[in-house]
Amino acid sequence: MDIRRRNNVTVTGNPRGPVVVLAHGFGCDQNMWRLTVPALAEDYRVVLFDYVGSGRSDLSAFREDRYASLEGYARDAVEVCEALDLRDAVFVGHSVSAMIGVLAAGMAPERIGALVMVAPSPRYIDDDGYRGGFSAQDIDELLASLEANYLGWSAAMAPVIMGAPDRPELGEELRNSFCATDPDMARVFARTTFLSDSREDLGNVKVPTLVLECTQDAIAPREVGAFVHRTVPGSTLVTLEAVGHCPHLSAPEATNAAITEFLAGLR
């Protein structure tokens, strides 16, 4: 199988630089990183890809049994790294991709040498002593709404997730991205994302890790960022002056500055 075609792999930037892999979140694709790539391209070799079922990936490769768990998406990430023979790459994961990166680093430690988690959440549902931001009923209703009327759900949720009311075009972009995703594949990815619990995996992280949280995020409240930072050994937590769940779009300068400062410290 041609992994590069399957995952619509794009390689840009400095071919001799350290490698940075940019991984998108649920309902998105690699285009969501377009404001980050220019900040990295001069010094780093930048790898982008779409998970199977997203963006311009090969939709014929989608199998529900594989993508009904985060491990399936982590295998996508590892196989992209293997296809390009990447070593010690920095894996930058947005939202659920932060946890996918944790799993991928565990699967192939020789491939991933550091992690950047952008608005991460290891569990979206509240639990005893843990605030994920949603009750179990909230998530049940969210998934029921998504499955009953995906386009309607996308229109309602995209502005909430983006959280940039002064820039409605960003919410519209996210809505369009959601709507461009096959509804059946989106349903699988949504259930995998919002029902996941990766808290125990965080303690197994053995690579330098940057955690980026926003001052206000309806999907991953600041208690989650604090939990991730506390649980990942030796991690660095940076709070971005940004509202919403997609700071690489709503606050790209602050996001890029935090990422490049972390990357510089690794060299």
C-alpha positions in Angstrom: 0.0 0.0 0.0 1.2 3.5 -0.8 1.0 5.2 2.6 1.9 8.6 1.1 -1.2 8.4 -1.2 -3.4 6.8 1.5 -2.7 9.6 3.9 -2.2 12.4 1.4 1.3 13.1 2.8 2.9 16.4 2.1 6.5 17.2 2.8 7.8 20.8 2.7 10.3 23.1 4.3 14.0 22.6 4.8 14.9 19.1 3.6 18.0 19.2 5.8 16.3 20.4 8.9 14.9 18.5 11.9 11.5 16.9 11.2 8.2 18.3 12.5 5.0 16.3 11.9 1.8 18.3 12.0 -1.3 16.2 12.8 -4.9 17.6 12.6 -7.8 17.0 14.9 -11.3 15.6 14.4 -13.2 16.9 11.4 -10.2 18.7 10.1 -7.4 18.1 7.6 -3.8 19.2 7.1 -4.9 22.6 5.6 -5.7 23.7 9.2 -1.9 24.0 9.7 -1.4 26.5 6.8 -0.6 29.4 9.2 1.9 27.3 11.1 3.9 25.9 8.2 5.5 29.2 7.2 6.9 29.7 10.7 8.6 26.3 10.5 9.6 25.9 6.8 12.9 27.8 6.9 14.5 25.7 9.6 12.5 22.4 9.7 11.4 19.7 7.4 7.6 19.8 7.8 5.4 16.7 7.2 1.7 16.9 7.0 -0.9 14.2 6.4 -4.6 13.4 6.6 -5.9 10.5 8.7 -7.8 8.0 6.7 -11.4 9.3 6.4 -10.3 12.9 6.5 -9.3 15.5 4.0 -7.9 14.1 0.7 -7.0 10.7 2.2 -7.8 7.5 0.3 -11.3 6.9 1.7 -11.3 3.4 0.3 -8.8 2.5 3.0 -11.2 3.3 5.8 -12.2 0.3 8.0 -14.4 0.9 10.9 -12.8 -1.8 13.0 -9.4 -0.1 12.7 -10.6 3.5 13.3 -13.0 2.7 16.2 -10.0 3.2 18.5 -7.3 5.8 18.8 -4.7 3.1 18.2 -5.9 2.9 14.6 -5.2 6.6 14.0 -1.9 6.2 15.8 -0.9 3.4 13.4 -1.7 5.9 10.6 0.8 8.3 12.1 3.5 5.6 12.7 3.1 4.3 9.2 3.6 7.8 7.7 6.8 8.1 9.8 7.9 4.7 8.6 7.1 5.4 5.0 9.3 8.5 5.2 11.9 6.8 7.4 11.6 9.6 10.0 13.7 9.5 13.1 13.3 11.6 16.3 10.5 13.7 14.7 8.6 16.2 16.7 4.9 15.3 16.6 2.6 18.3 16.9 -0.9 17.1 17.5 -4.0 19.2 17.7 -6.9 18.2 20.0 -7.4 14.4 19.8 -4.2 14.1 17.8 -2.3 15.1 21.0 -3.3 11.7 22.5 -2.8 10.0 19.2 0.8 11.3 19.3 1.2 9.9 22.8 0.2 6.4 21.5 2.3 6.7 18.4 5.4 7.6 20.4 4.8 4.5 22.5 4.4 2.3 19.4 7.5 3.7 17.7 9.8 5.5 20.1 12.6 5.6 17.5 10.4 7.6 15.2 9.1 10.3 17.6 11.5 12.2 19.8 9.2 15.0 21.2 5.6 15.9 21.5 3.7 19.2 21.2 0.1 19.0 22.4 -2.2 21.7 21.1 -5.4 22.0 23.2 -5.2 18.4 24.3 -7.7 16.4 26.3 -7.1 12.8 27.4 -10.8 12.4 28.4 -13.7 14.7 27.6 -16.1 13.2 30.1 -16.0 14.3 33.8 -14.9 11.7 36.3 -14.3 11.5 40.0 -11.6 14.1 40.7 -11.3 14.9 37.1 -13.0 17.7 35.0 -13.0 17.0 31.3 -15.6 19.6 30.5 -18.6 17.4 29.7 -21.0 15.1 31.5 -21.7 11.6 30.1 -25.1 12.9 29.1 -23.6 15.9 27.3 -21.5 13.5 25.2 -24.3 11.1 24.5 -26.4 14.1 23.3 -23.6 15.4 21.2 -23.1 12.1 19.5 -26.8 11.5 19.0 -27.1 14.9 17.4 -24.1 14.3 15.2 -25.5 10.9 14.0 -29.0 12.2 13.4 -28.0 15.3 11.4 -24.3 15.7 10.7 -24.6 18.8 8.6 -26.8 20.5 11.2 -24.5 19.5 14.0 -21.5 20.9 12.1 -23.2 24.2 11.6 -24.1 24.5 15.3 -20.8 23.2 16.8 -18.1 24.7 14.5 -18.5 28.2 16.0 -18.5 26.8 19.5 -15.3 24.8 18.9 -13.5 27.6 17.0 -14.5 30.1 19.7 -13.5 33.2 17.8 -16.7 35.2 17.7 -14.9 38.3 16.3 -13.8 36.2 13.3 -16.8 34.3 12.1 -15.0 33.3 8.9 -12.9 30.9 11.0 -16.0 29.1 12.4 -17.3 29.0 8.8 -14.1 27.4 7.7 -14.3 24.7 10.4 -17.9 24.1 9.5 -16.9 23.6 5.9 -14.2 21.2 6.9 -16.6 19.2 9.0 -19.1 19.1 6.1 -16.4 17.9 3.7 -15.9 14.8 5.8 -17.9 11.7 5.0 -20.6 11.6 7.7 -20.2 7.8 8.4 -16.5 8.2 8.8 -17.0 11.3 10.9 -19.3 9.4 13.1 -16.7 6.8 13.8 -14.0 9.4 14.5 -16.3 11.4 16.7 -17.2 8.4 18.9 -13.5 7.4 19.1 -12.6 10.9 20.1 -15.2 11.9 22.6 -15.5 8.5 24.3 -11.7 8.0 24.6 -9.8 7.9 27.9 -6.1 8.2 27.5 -5.2 9.4 31.0 -3.2 6.4 31.9 -1.1 6.7 28.8 0.1 10.2 29.7 2.3 8.8 32.5 4.2 6.6 30.0 5.4 9.6 27.9 9.2 9.5 27.9 10.0 12.4 25.5 10.2 16.2 25.9 6.6 17.5 25.7 5.0 20.9 25.3 1.4 21.4 26.4 -0.4 24.4 24.8 -3.7 25.4 26.3 -5.9 28.4 25.7 -7.2 30.9 28.3 -10.8 29.9 27.2 -11.6 26.6 25.5 -15.1 25.1 25.5 -13.7 21.7 24.5 -10.7 21.5 26.7 -11.0 23.7 29.8 -7.8 24.8 31.7 -8.2 22.1 34.3 -7.5 19.6 31.5 -4.3 21.4 30.5 -3.2 21.4 34.2 -4.0 17.7 34.4 -2.0 16.8 31.3 1.0 18.9 32.4 0.9 17.3 35.9 0.7 13.8 34.5 3.2 14.0 31.7 6.7 13.7 33.3 8.8 16.8 32.8 6.3 18.5 30.5 6.2 22.3 29.8 2.8 24.1 30.0 2.2 27.3 28.1 -1.1 29.1 28.3 -1.9 31.0 25.1 -3.8 34.3 25.2 -6.4 32.7 22.9 -10.1 31.9 23.0 -11.3 28.6 21.5 -10.0 25.2 20.6 -8.0 26.0 17.5 -5.3 28.5 18.5 -3.2 27.6 15.4 -6.0 29.4 13.4 -7.3 32.0 15.9 -4.0 33.0 17.5 -1.3 31.7 15.1 1.4 34.2 16.1 1.3 33.1 19.8 0.9 29.5 18.9 3.8 29.5 16.4 6.0 31.4 18.9 5.5 28.8 21.6 6.1 25.9 19.2 9.3 27.4 17.7 10.7 28.3 21.1 10.2 24.7 22.2 11.7 23.4 19.1 14.8 25.7 19.5 15.3 24.2 22.9 15.5 20.7 21.5 18.3 21.5 19.1 
